[in-house]
Amino acid sequence: MRASELDPSQFEDMRPYRDDEVRAVIERLISDPEMSHAAAHFLVPKLAQLEGAVAWLVRLFLRFELRKVQNVRDFQEIVGKYMGRVVKRTTSGLTISGLDTLPRDRACLFVSNHRDIAMDPALMILAMFLEGHETSRIAIGDNLLSKQFASDLMKLNKCFTVIRSTGSRREKLQAATKLSNYIYHSIVNDNEHVWIAQRSGRAKDGLDRTNPALCAMFAMTKDRDTPFVDFWRKLHIVPVSISYEWDPCDAQKAKEIYVTEHKEEYKKGKDEDLASIGKGIIGHKGHVHAAFGTPIEGELHDVSSLSEEIDRQVIGNYSLHPSNMIAYEMVYGDAPQLPVGFPAKAWERGSHQEEREKFKARMARIDERWRDKTLQAYANPVVSRLAYE
């Protein structure tokens, strides 16, 4: 399919907000009691339970803070300011690699590993924003849009909707085709970057693997006469690796794996995804690294070879932390001689005693039924790296 054949009107129900819609959405957010409640928990958590007066003060603050916002860029400048504070408050440092070689003359499709619902794309976009790059449109599941204020915040921040609640095979095919068309339209027609996770849902087990079905979805827009290798090059695919020294949701993820493996149906609580977003934002993460790979331009002639190349870059660029190496030692014995941290240094078993004690104390606080699952999730990035050495 040619780019000129894609009708933008088909994307009305999934696209981010346009500049001309921003002001009205801001006014709706300020008036939304749930938005005030969520903002209070973020801004003044110790006073958030004092509903009435605090909510009123928060609304006044929001109106003042957002008074000059007229377009998406204005809004992202505000978000960038607060994301900078989140990084300062909840990490021991954010480091970035690969942005210096990222092309500035064309839009890219960023295919990223996925550990945290909100922070993965947020940190990537913050990095791009700080380095003067245009920010990216973000693919998010419709399961995160159960609240109007959450939907508004995300769509103001260039998020677009991935439909996951479809039923029949035909509906799923239609949703996938539409998503493929929108990604292609964004990059080729609108010259807008796109971020998407390498598979549906977070890698709760710490294994970052691209679902080949994702690459097949990208190609649904391709016409029969265009070779796969030429189509990939039109999308300018760039793998991205996000790594966290500590995962604020580690115990919750391990519990979900444990329950599922014991053949019990894991039922998410009401608004559990939104709660995970909040925990991922405010929880301590230790050192965080965002690594941008290189655009995929090799002779990749099928879906399988593309997904393998994405995995090679995601795993190869992943910054291992002491927490990963300590977990590997606890599960398998001696840790291998792999580079750790950024800038990378050789792992020395006799060092990092403070991190070792901190890690063991963290594991001791996790329910013993799924403690091993948490350990394995921290160790698995090392397992993955060894498979690609």
C-alpha positions as CSV (number, residue, x, y, z in Angstrom):
1,M,0.0,0.0,0.0
2,R,1.3,3.4,-0.9
3,A,1.5,6.1,1.8
4,S,-0.8,8.4,-0.2
5,E,-3.6,5.7,-0.1
6,L,-3.9,5.8,3.7
7,D,-6.9,8.0,4.7
8,P,-6.1,9.8,8.0
9,S,-9.8,9.9,8.9
10,Q,-9.6,6.1,9.7
11,F,-7.4,6.9,12.7
12,E,-9.7,9.4,14.5
13,D,-10.6,6.9,17.4
14,M,-7.0,6.0,18.1
15,R,-4.8,9.1,17.4
16,P,-3.2,11.5,20.0
17,Y,-4.7,14.9,20.6
18,R,-3.9,17.7,18.1
19,D,-2.7,21.1,19.1
20,D,-6.1,22.7,18.5
21,E,-7.7,20.2,21.0
22,V,-5.2,20.7,23.8
23,R,-6.8,23.7,25.6
24,A,-10.2,22.1,25.9
25,V,-8.7,18.9,27.2
26,I,-6.7,20.8,29.8
27,E,-9.8,22.5,31.1
28,R,-11.5,19.0,31.4
29,L,-8.5,17.7,33.3
30,I,-8.5,20.5,35.8
31,S,-12.2,20.0,36.5
32,D,-11.9,16.2,36.9
33,P,-12.0,15.2,40.6
34,E,-10.1,11.9,39.8
35,M,-7.3,14.0,38.2
36,S,-7.1,16.2,41.3
37,H,-6.9,13.1,43.5
38,A,-4.2,11.5,41.4
39,A,-2.2,14.7,41.3
40,A,-2.5,15.1,45.1
41,H,-1.0,11.7,45.6
42,F,1.9,12.6,43.3
43,L,2.5,16.2,44.5
44,V,1.7,16.0,48.3
45,P,1.4,12.3,49.2
46,K,1.4,12.9,53.0
47,L,-1.6,15.2,52.7
48,A,-3.5,13.5,49.9
49,Q,-5.9,11.8,52.3
50,L,-7.3,15.2,53.4
51,E,-9.6,15.2,50.4
52,G,-11.6,18.4,50.4
53,A,-9.1,21.2,51.0
54,V,-6.2,19.5,49.3
55,A,-8.3,18.7,46.1
56,W,-9.3,22.4,45.9
57,L,-5.7,23.5,46.3
58,V,-4.5,21.0,43.8
59,R,-7.0,22.2,41.2
60,L,-5.8,25.8,41.8
61,F,-2.2,24.6,41.3
62,L,-3.1,22.7,38.1
63,R,-4.9,25.7,36.7
64,F,-1.9,27.9,37.4
65,E,0.7,25.4,36.2
66,L,-1.1,24.7,32.9
67,R,-2.3,28.2,32.3
68,K,0.0,28.8,29.3
69,V,-0.3,25.4,27.7
70,Q,-1.8,25.9,24.2
71,N,-0.3,22.9,22.3
72,V,1.3,19.5,22.7
73,R,4.8,20.8,22.9
74,D,3.8,23.2,25.7
75,F,2.3,20.2,27.6
76,Q,5.4,18.1,27.1
77,E,7.6,20.8,28.5
78,I,5.6,20.7,31.7
79,V,5.7,16.9,31.7
80,G,9.4,17.0,31.1
81,K,10.0,19.3,34.1
82,Y,8.1,16.8,36.4
83,M,9.7,13.8,34.8
84,G,13.1,15.3,35.6
85,R,12.0,15.6,39.2
86,V,10.9,11.9,39.2
87,V,14.3,10.9,37.9
88,K,16.0,12.9,40.5
89,R,13.8,11.6,43.3
90,T,13.5,7.9,42.4
91,T,16.8,7.0,40.7
92,S,20.5,7.2,41.5
93,G,21.0,8.4,38.0
94,L,19.8,8.2,34.4
95,T,22.3,7.5,31.7
96,I,21.8,7.4,27.9
97,S,23.7,6.0,25.0
98,G,23.2,5.9,21.2
99,L,21.3,9.2,20.9
100,D,24.3,10.9,19.4
101,T,24.1,8.6,16.3
102,L,20.3,8.7,16.0
103,P,19.3,10.2,12.6
104,R,17.8,13.7,12.8
105,D,16.5,13.8,9.2
106,R,13.8,11.2,9.4
107,A,11.3,9.6,11.7
108,C,12.1,6.2,13.3
109,L,10.1,3.3,14.7
110,F,11.5,2.6,18.1
111,V,10.9,-1.0,19.2
112,S,11.7,-1.3,22.9
113,N,11.9,-3.9,25.6
114,H,9.2,-3.4,28.1
115,R,9.6,-3.4,31.9
116,D,7.5,-0.6,33.2
117,I,4.1,0.5,31.8
118,A,4.8,4.3,31.9
119,M,8.4,4.8,32.6
120,D,9.8,3.0,29.6
121,P,8.4,5.4,27.0
122,A,8.5,8.3,29.4
123,L,12.3,8.0,30.0
124,M,13.0,7.5,26.3
125,I,11.0,10.6,25.4
126,L,12.6,12.6,28.2
127,A,16.0,11.6,26.8
128,M,15.1,12.7,23.3
129,F,13.5,15.9,24.7
130,L,16.6,16.8,26.6
131,E,18.9,16.1,23.6
132,G,16.8,18.3,21.3
133,H,15.2,15.5,19.3
134,E,11.5,15.5,18.3
135,T,9.5,13.3,20.7
136,S,7.7,10.2,19.8
137,R,4.2,9.0,19.4
138,I,3.6,6.1,21.9
139,A,1.6,2.9,21.4
140,I,-0.5,2.1,24.6
141,G,-3.1,-0.6,25.2
142,D,-6.7,0.4,25.5
143,N,-6.7,-1.4,29.0
144,L,-4.9,1.7,30.3
145,L,-7.7,4.1,29.2
146,S,-10.4,3.0,31.7
147,K,-10.3,6.5,33.3
148,Q,-11.0,9.6,31.4
149,F,-8.2,11.6,33.1
150,A,-5.7,8.9,32.3
151,S,-6.8,8.8,28.7
152,D,-6.5,12.6,28.5
153,L,-3.1,12.7,30.0
154,M,-1.7,10.0,27.7
155,K,-3.2,11.4,24.5
156,L,-1.9,14.8,25.4
157,N,1.5,13.2,25.6
158,K,1.3,11.8,22.0
159,C,0.0,8.4,23.0
160,F,-2.2,6.4,20.5
161,T,-4.4,3.5,21.2
162,V,-3.7,-0.2,20.6
163,I,-6.9,-2.2,20.7
164,R,-6.6,-5.3,22.9
165,S,-10.2,-6.0,23.8
166,T,-11.3,-7.3,20.4
167,G,-13.1,-10.7,20.3
168,S,-13.4,-12.5,17.0
169,R,-10.5,-13.3,14.7
170,R,-11.9,-10.9,12.1
171,E,-11.9,-8.0,14.7
172,K,-8.4,-8.8,15.7
173,L,-7.2,-8.8,12.1
174,Q,-9.0,-5.4,11.5
175,A,-7.4,-3.9,14.6
176,A,-3.9,-5.1,13.6
177,T,-4.3,-3.8,10.1
178,K,-5.4,-0.4,11.4
179,L,-2.5,-0.3,13.8
180,S,0.0,-1.2,11.0
181,N,-1.5,1.5,8.8
182,Y,-1.2,4.1,11.6
183,I,2.4,3.3,12.4
184,Y,3.3,3.5,8.7
185,H,1.3,6.7,8.2
186,S,2.9,8.3,11.3
187,I,6.4,7.6,10.1
188,V,6.1,8.0,6.3
189,N,3.4,10.7,6.0
190,D,3.6,12.6,9.2
191,N,7.3,12.2,9.8
192,E,6.6,11.4,13.4
193,H,8.6,8.9,15.5
194,V,6.7,6.0,17.0
195,W,7.5,4.0,20.2
196,I,6.1,0.5,20.6
197,A,7.0,-2.4,23.0
198,Q,8.6,-5.5,21.5
199,R,5.7,-7.7,22.7
200,S,2.3,-7.2,24.4
201,G,2.7,-6.6,28.1
202,R,5.7,-6.2,30.3
203,A,8.5,-8.8,30.4
204,K,7.6,-9.9,33.9
205,D,10.2,-12.7,33.8
206,G,13.1,-10.4,32.8
207,L,13.4,-12.1,29.4
208,D,13.3,-9.5,26.6
209,R,12.1,-11.2,23.4
210,T,10.4,-9.7,20.4
211,N,7.1,-11.3,19.4
212,P,7.5,-12.2,15.6
213,A,3.8,-11.4,15.3
214,L,4.7,-7.7,16.0
215,C,7.0,-7.7,13.0
216,A,4.3,-9.4,11.0
217,M,1.9,-6.6,12.0
218,F,4.3,-3.9,10.8
219,A,4.3,-5.6,7.4
220,M,0.5,-5.7,7.0
221,T,0.7,-2.3,5.3
222,K,3.2,-3.6,2.8
223,D,2.0,-4.1,-0.8
224,R,2.8,-7.3,-2.6
225,D,5.4,-5.8,-4.9
226,T,7.6,-4.3,-2.1
227,P,10.3,-6.7,-0.7
228,F,10.4,-7.1,3.0
229,V,13.9,-5.6,3.2
230,D,12.8,-2.4,1.4
231,F,9.7,-2.1,3.6
232,W,11.8,-2.3,6.9
233,R,14.0,0.4,5.6
234,K,11.0,2.7,5.1
235,L,10.2,2.3,8.8
236,H,13.7,3.1,10.0
237,I,13.4,0.6,12.9
238,V,15.6,1.4,15.9
239,P,15.8,-1.1,18.9
240,V,15.8,0.4,22.3
241,S,16.8,-1.1,25.7
242,I,15.7,0.3,29.0
243,S,17.2,-1.3,32.2
244,Y,16.5,-0.6,35.8
245,E,18.7,-1.6,38.7
246,W,15.6,-2.1,40.9
247,D,12.1,-2.8,39.6
248,P,9.4,-1.2,41.9
249,C,6.9,-3.8,40.7
250,D,9.2,-6.9,41.0
251,A,7.1,-8.7,43.7
252,Q,3.8,-8.0,41.9
253,K,5.2,-9.4,38.6
254,A,6.6,-12.5,40.4
255,K,3.2,-13.1,42.1
256,E,1.4,-13.0,38.8
257,I,3.9,-15.5,37.3
258,Y,3.6,-17.8,40.3
259,V,-0.2,-17.8,40.3
260,T,-0.4,-18.5,36.6
261,E,2.1,-21.3,36.8
262,H,0.1,-22.9,39.6
263,K,-2.8,-23.1,37.1
264,E,-4.8,-20.4,38.9
265,E,-6.4,-17.7,36.9
266,Y,-4.7,-14.4,37.7
267,K,-7.4,-11.8,37.9
268,K,-6.3,-8.2,37.9
269,G,-8.0,-5.9,40.4
270,K,-10.0,-2.9,39.4
271,D,-7.6,-0.3,37.9
272,E,-4.6,-2.5,38.8
273,D,-2.7,-1.3,35.7
274,L,-3.1,2.3,36.8
275,A,-1.9,1.4,40.2
276,S,1.2,-0.3,38.6
277,I,1.8,2.9,36.7
278,G,1.8,4.9,39.9
279,K,4.1,2.4,41.7
280,G,6.5,2.4,38.7
281,I,6.7,6.2,38.7
282,I,7.2,6.8,42.4
283,G,9.1,3.6,43.3
284,H,12.9,3.7,43.7
285,K,14.7,2.4,40.6
286,G,18.4,2.7,41.3
287,H,20.5,3.4,38.3
288,V,18.5,3.5,35.0
289,H,20.0,3.3,31.5
290,A,18.4,4.0,28.1
291,A,20.3,2.6,25.1
292,F,19.3,3.5,21.6
293,G,20.4,1.0,19.0
294,T,21.3,1.6,15.3
295,P,18.7,1.7,12.5
296,I,18.1,-1.7,11.0
297,E,19.1,-1.6,7.4
298,G,20.5,-5.1,6.8
299,E,19.3,-7.7,4.3
300,L,16.5,-9.0,6.5
301,H,14.0,-10.8,4.2
302,D,11.4,-12.1,6.6
303,V,9.7,-11.5,9.9
304,S,11.8,-14.0,11.8
305,S,15.1,-12.4,10.9
306,L,13.8,-9.0,11.8
307,S,12.7,-10.0,15.2
308,E,16.0,-11.8,15.8
309,E,17.9,-8.6,14.9
310,I,15.8,-6.5,17.3
311,D,16.5,-9.1,20.0
312,R,20.3,-9.0,19.3
313,Q,20.4,-5.2,19.7
314,V,18.0,-5.0,22.7
315,I,19.9,-7.7,24.6
316,G,23.4,-6.6,23.4
317,N,22.8,-2.9,24.5
318,Y,21.1,-3.8,27.8
319,S,23.1,-2.3,30.7
320,L,23.5,-5.0,33.3
321,H,23.4,-3.9,37.0
322,P,24.9,-5.4,40.1
323,S,21.4,-6.6,41.0
324,N,21.4,-8.7,37.9
325,M,24.8,-10.3,38.6
326,I,24.0,-10.8,42.3
327,A,20.8,-12.6,41.4
328,Y,22.6,-14.7,38.9
329,E,25.1,-15.8,41.5
330,M,22.3,-16.7,43.9
331,V,20.5,-18.8,41.3
332,Y,23.4,-20.3,39.3
333,G,26.6,-19.9,41.4
334,D,29.5,-17.8,40.1
335,A,28.6,-14.9,37.8
336,P,30.3,-14.7,34.4
337,Q,32.8,-12.0,33.5
338,L,30.4,-9.5,31.8
339,P,30.5,-5.7,31.7
340,V,28.3,-4.0,34.3
341,G,26.9,-0.5,34.6
342,F,27.4,2.5,32.4
343,P,30.2,3.3,31.6
344,A,30.7,-0.5,31.7
345,K,33.2,-2.0,34.1
346,A,34.2,-5.7,34.6
347,W,32.2,-7.5,37.3
348,E,34.2,-8.3,40.4
349,R,32.6,-10.8,42.7
350,G,34.3,-9.5,45.8
351,S,33.0,-6.0,45.4
352,H,29.5,-4.4,45.6
353,Q,29.0,-5.6,49.2
354,E,26.6,-2.9,50.0
355,E,24.5,-3.7,46.9
356,R,24.6,-7.4,47.8
357,E,23.3,-6.8,51.3
358,K,20.6,-4.5,49.9
359,F,19.5,-7.1,47.3
360,K,19.3,-9.9,49.9
361,A,17.2,-7.7,52.2
362,R,14.9,-6.8,49.3
363,M,14.4,-10.5,48.5
364,A,13.7,-11.3,52.2
365,R,10.8,-9.0,52.1
366,I,9.1,-10.8,49.2
367,D,6.7,-13.6,49.9
368,E,8.7,-16.9,49.9
369,R,6.2,-18.5,47.5
370,W,7.3,-16.3,44.6
371,R,10.7,-15.1,45.8
372,D,12.4,-17.5,43.4
373,K,10.5,-16.0,40.5
374,T,11.8,-12.5,41.5
375,L,15.3,-13.8,41.7
376,Q,15.1,-15.4,38.3
377,A,13.7,-12.2,36.8
378,Y,16.7,-10.3,38.0
379,A,19.1,-13.0,36.8
380,N,17.5,-13.5,33.3
381,P,19.1,-10.5,31.6
382,V,22.5,-12.1,32.4
383,V,21.1,-15.4,30.9
384,S,20.0,-13.6,27.8
385,R,23.4,-11.8,27.4
386,L,25.2,-15.1,27.7
387,A,23.1,-16.6,24.9
388,Y,24.3,-13.8,22.6
389,E,27.9,-13.8,23.6
